[in-house]
Amino acid sequence: MAITRVAACHVSPHFLSATQTTAKAISLIHQAARQKAQLIVFPESYISAFPLWSALRPPTSNHTLFERMVAQSIAVDGEEIAAIRAAARATHTVVSMGISERSPASTASLYNTNLLIDPTGKIAIHHRKLVPTFFEKLTWSPGDGYGLRVADTPAGRIGALICGENTNPLARYALMAQRQEIHISSWPCIWPTRVSDDAGGAAATASRNYDNVLANRLRAAAHCFEAKCFGVMCSGVLDETAIETLVDGATEPGRIRRALETSPRGVSMFLDPTGAAVQGWTVDEVTGEAQRREFLQADEGILYADLDLSRVVEGKQYHDVVGGYQRLDVFDLRVNRTRRDPVRFSDGGEEV
């Protein structure tokens, strides 16, 4: 088996601008390709924002932000994804891209979607998050099982789940059972669950907030250990422009800002088939100097690692949970991968 070089783009979007974020993504794809990356991964809902306002502000205060989110969500057959596909084709890379997808059947229904694009520019996997998590339900609709697939690519056999889906053992098992070698888990920049009542309570609130660093690492590592595959964790970055947008118009801007600034930041890193961290590196684009880094958190950047896919074999001797270490006569998992559409039309006896 070959060595696969992976790039995790630990970056912020141009908040609520699909055009500018797409342009930034294309630039990053070319930057990573210059470092000989074969698989280039972007965070959850990278184009064009993660809807943090739903966690921090009441729904009655978010109509304008939701309208902007709808306007800046994109169609899979639209010009933004066409440009990303062209970049993958031009660089001969596999690209994993998180987007907020606009439903083709509705003016305002959205999906939390991850696309895997192969080096020919073909969309190999189109996955819609099965269930939006917690406050995400105010923005995104539930997806379906259509995207629970593992794609055979020049970079390896790759599957992906979005954020909280990595908690779902059945979704993860569905990917394990397709000979998965690399697992992509995409995450937001932060995931706040508490807002402090006053400035003095910020530290206490931060300590009681959802620890997405620990939770994300735990879930991703569990999948790698159980599947005996490599893991790519890719999180977004919260920048000042996003903070200002989220604070603007809030009834309690100080509380919102404190929540944004004290919530644990997401981490991007790589894991091996035992769940242990893989040493990565960053590259200074000006000097070309490489710096060893195990993870990225506070700063934007591209984290690289070389994954030796031959290492997915040994651990299967101990527990192959989709083979010799499974009781298929006892357990029977069935997965419906039908794409769910709101209506099917039949004209003159022919379904269209």
C-alpha positions in Angstrom: 0.0 0.0 0.0 1.1 3.5 -0.7 1.9 6.6 1.4 -0.9 9.2 1.3 -0.1 12.8 2.0 -3.1 14.6 3.6 -3.7 18.3 4.1 -6.2 19.4 6.8 -7.2 23.0 6.1 -7.7 24.6 9.5 -9.1 27.8 8.2 -12.0 30.3 8.6 -14.5 31.1 5.8 -15.3 34.5 4.5 -18.3 34.5 6.9 -21.5 34.3 4.9 -19.9 34.9 1.6 -20.0 31.9 -0.7 -18.1 33.6 -3.5 -15.2 34.7 -1.4 -15.0 31.5 0.6 -15.0 29.5 -2.6 -12.1 31.6 -3.9 -10.2 31.1 -0.7 -10.8 27.3 -0.8 -9.5 27.1 -4.4 -6.4 29.0 -3.4 -5.8 26.6 -0.5 -6.3 23.6 -2.7 -3.5 24.8 -5.0 -1.3 25.7 -2.0 -1.7 22.2 -0.6 -1.2 20.6 -4.0 2.2 22.4 -4.3 3.2 20.5 -1.1 2.2 17.3 -2.9 -1.0 16.7 -0.9 -3.2 14.0 -2.4 -6.2 14.4 -0.1 -7.2 18.0 0.9 -9.8 18.3 3.7 -12.0 21.3 4.7 -14.1 21.9 7.8 -17.8 21.4 8.4 -20.1 23.8 6.4 -17.0 25.7 5.2 -18.9 27.3 2.4 -20.1 29.6 3.7 -20.6 29.6 7.5 -21.5 27.5 10.6 -24.7 28.9 12.1 -23.5 29.8 15.6 -26.2 32.4 16.0 -28.7 29.6 16.7 -26.7 28.6 19.8 -26.4 32.1 21.2 -29.4 34.2 20.2 -33.1 33.5 20.4 -34.8 32.3 17.1 -36.9 35.5 17.0 -33.6 37.5 16.7 -32.2 35.5 13.8 -34.4 36.0 10.8 -31.9 38.2 9.0 -29.0 35.8 9.7 -31.1 32.9 8.5 -32.0 34.7 5.3 -28.3 35.5 4.7 -27.5 31.8 5.4 -30.0 30.7 2.8 -28.7 33.3 0.3 -25.1 32.1 0.8 -25.8 28.4 0.8 -25.0 26.7 -2.5 -26.3 24.1 -4.9 -24.3 21.0 -5.6 -24.7 21.6 -9.3 -24.0 25.3 -8.9 -21.0 27.4 -10.0 -19.2 27.3 -6.6 -18.9 23.5 -6.6 -18.1 23.5 -10.3 -15.1 25.7 -9.5 -14.0 23.4 -6.6 -14.4 20.4 -8.9 -12.2 22.1 -11.5 -9.6 22.8 -8.9 -9.5 19.2 -7.8 -9.2 18.1 -11.5 -6.4 20.7 -12.2 -4.4 19.6 -9.2 -5.1 15.9 -9.4 -6.2 15.8 -5.8 -9.1 14.4 -3.7 -11.0 17.2 -2.0 -13.4 16.9 0.9 -15.5 20.0 1.2 -18.1 20.9 3.8 -21.0 23.1 2.6 -24.4 24.4 3.5 -26.4 22.9 0.7 -29.5 24.6 -0.7 -32.3 22.1 -1.4 -33.3 21.8 -5.0 -36.9 21.4 -3.9 -37.3 24.4 -1.6 -36.6 28.1 -1.3 -35.3 27.8 2.2 -34.5 24.2 3.2 -30.8 23.6 3.8 -28.6 20.5 4.4 -25.3 20.2 6.2 -23.4 18.5 3.5 -20.0 17.0 2.8 -18.8 16.3 -0.7 -15.8 14.1 -1.6 -14.5 15.0 -5.1 -12.1 12.7 -6.8 -9.0 13.8 -9.0 -11.1 13.7 -12.2 -13.5 16.3 -10.7 -16.3 13.8 -10.1 -18.4 13.9 -7.0 -17.6 10.5 -5.5 -19.7 11.0 -2.3 -22.6 13.4 -1.7 -23.4 13.1 2.0 -26.1 15.0 3.9 -25.8 15.0 7.7 -28.3 12.4 9.0 -29.5 14.5 11.9 -28.6 18.1 12.7 -27.4 18.4 16.2 -29.0 20.5 19.0 -29.3 24.1 17.8 -28.4 23.1 14.2 -32.0 22.0 13.7 -33.0 25.6 13.5 -31.0 25.9 10.2 -30.6 22.5 8.6 -33.0 19.7 7.6 -32.3 16.0 8.3 -30.4 14.2 5.5 -30.5 10.5 4.4 -28.4 7.5 4.1 -27.4 8.1 0.4 -24.0 9.4 1.4 -23.0 6.6 3.8 -20.4 5.4 1.3 -16.6 4.8 1.1 -15.0 5.9 -2.2 -12.1 4.1 -3.7 -9.7 6.9 -4.7 -5.9 7.1 -5.6 -5.5 8.5 -2.0 -7.1 5.4 -0.4 -10.6 4.2 0.5 -12.2 7.3 2.1 -15.4 7.9 4.0 -16.6 10.9 5.9 -19.0 11.8 8.7 -20.0 15.3 9.9 -19.4 16.4 13.5 -22.0 14.7 15.8 -22.5 11.8 13.4 -19.2 10.5 14.7 -21.2 9.7 17.9 -23.5 7.3 16.0 -22.1 3.8 16.1 -24.4 2.5 13.3 -23.3 5.2 10.9 -19.7 4.6 11.7 -20.1 0.8 11.3 -21.7 1.3 7.9 -18.5 2.9 6.8 -16.2 0.4 8.5 -18.0 -2.4 6.6 -16.9 -0.9 3.3 -13.2 -1.5 3.8 -12.5 2.1 5.0 -8.9 3.1 5.2 -9.2 6.9 5.9 -12.0 8.4 8.0 -12.7 12.1 7.7 -14.5 13.9 10.5 -15.3 17.5 10.0 -16.1 19.9 12.8 -17.1 23.6 13.5 -14.8 26.2 14.9 -16.6 26.2 18.3 -19.8 24.5 19.6 -21.1 26.6 22.5 -23.6 25.2 24.9 -23.6 27.9 27.6 -23.5 31.7 27.9 -22.3 33.4 31.0 -24.6 35.7 32.9 -21.9 38.3 33.6 -18.3 39.0 32.9 -17.2 37.5 36.2 -18.8 34.2 35.3 -17.1 33.7 32.0 -14.3 31.5 33.3 -16.8 29.2 35.1 -19.0 29.0 32.1 -16.0 28.1 29.9 -15.1 25.3 32.2 -18.7 23.9 32.1 -19.1 24.4 28.3 -19.1 21.4 26.0 -15.5 20.4 25.6 -15.4 19.9 21.8 -11.7 19.2 21.8 -12.0 16.2 24.1 -15.3 15.0 22.7 -14.1 15.2 19.1 -10.8 13.5 19.7 -12.5 10.8 21.7 -15.0 10.0 19.0 -12.6 10.1 16.1 -10.0 8.0 17.9 -12.7 5.4 18.8 -13.6 5.1 15.2 -9.9 4.7 14.1 -9.3 2.0 16.7 -12.5 0.1 15.9 -12.1 0.4 12.1 -8.3 0.1 12.2 -8.2 3.1 9.9 -6.5 6.5 9.8 -8.4 9.6 10.9 -8.4 13.2 9.6 -10.0 15.6 12.0 -10.6 19.0 10.4 -12.1 22.0 12.3 -12.9 25.5 11.3 -11.4 28.7 12.8 -13.5 31.6 14.3 -12.2 34.9 13.2 -13.0 38.5 14.3 -15.2 39.2 11.3 -17.5 36.3 12.3 -17.6 37.4 15.9 -18.6 40.9 14.8 -21.3 39.6 12.6 -22.7 37.4 15.4 -22.6 40.2 17.9 -24.1 42.8 15.6 -27.8 43.4 16.5 -27.8 41.0 19.5 -29.8 42.2 22.5 -26.9 41.3 24.8 -23.8 41.8 22.7 -21.4 41.5 25.7 -22.7 38.1 26.6 -22.6 36.8 23.0 -19.0 38.0 22.6 -17.9 36.4 25.9 -19.5 33.1 24.8 -17.7 33.2 21.4 -14.4 34.1 23.0 -14.5 31.6 25.8 -15.8 28.5 24.0 -13.2 25.8 23.3 -11.7 26.1 19.8 -11.8 23.1 17.5 -8.6 21.2 16.7 -7.4 19.7 13.4 -5.1 16.7 13.6 -4.4 13.2 12.3 -4.9 9.8 14.0 -3.4 6.4 13.3 -5.3 3.0 13.4 -4.7 2.7 17.1 -6.3 6.1 17.8 -2.9 7.8 18.6 -1.9 11.1 17.2 0.1 11.2 14.0 2.9 13.8 13.8 2.2 16.4 11.2 3.8 19.6 10.0 3.0 23.0 8.6 4.9 24.8 5.8 5.8 28.5 5.7 4.7 29.6 2.2 7.3 32.3 2.0 10.4 30.5 3.3 9.3 26.9 2.5 10.4 25.9 6.0 8.5 23.0 7.6 7.6 23.0 11.3 6.5 19.9 13.2 3.0 20.2 14.7 0.8 17.6 16.2 -2.3 19.8 15.8 -3.6 23.2 14.9 -6.1 25.1 17.1 -5.7 28.9 17.6 -4.1 29.8 14.3 -5.1 29.3 10.7 -3.0 27.0 8.6 -2.7 23.8 6.6 -1.5 20.8 8.6 0.1 18.0 6.6 0.9 14.3 7.4 2.0 11.3 5.5 -0.2 8.2 6.2 1.2 4.8 5.6 -1.9 2.8 4.6 -0.1 -0.5 5.1 -0.7 0.1 8.8 -4.4 -0.6 8.5 -3.8 -4.4 8.3 -2.0 -5.5 11.5 -4.8 -4.4 13.9 -7.4 -6.5 12.0 -5.7 -9.6 13.5 -6.8 -8.5 16.9 -10.3 -7.3 16.2 -11.9 -7.0 12.8 -15.4 -5.9 13.8 -16.6 -6.3 10.2 -15.0 -9.7 9.7 -13.5 -12.3 11.9 -14.3 -10.5 15.1 -18.0 -10.1 14.3 -21.0 -12.4 14.8 -23.0 -11.9 11.6 -25.4 -14.6 12.7 -26.3 -12.6 15.8 -26.3 -9.0 14.5 -27.9 -7.9 11.2 -27.5 -4.2 10.2 -29.4 -2.9 7.2 -28.7 0.6 5.8 -31.2 2.4 3.5 -29.1 4.5 1.1 -32.1 5.8 -0.9 -31.9 9.5 -1.7 -35.1 11.0 -0.1 -36.9 13.5 -2.3 -40.1 15.3 -1.2 -42.2 14.2 -4.1 -42.0 11.9 -7.2 -44.0 12.9 -10.2 -45.5 10.6 -12.8 -46.5 12.1 -16.2 -48.4 9.8 -18.5 -47.4 6.7 -16.6 -43.6 7.6 -16.7 -42.0 8.7 -13.5 -39.9 11.9 -13.9 
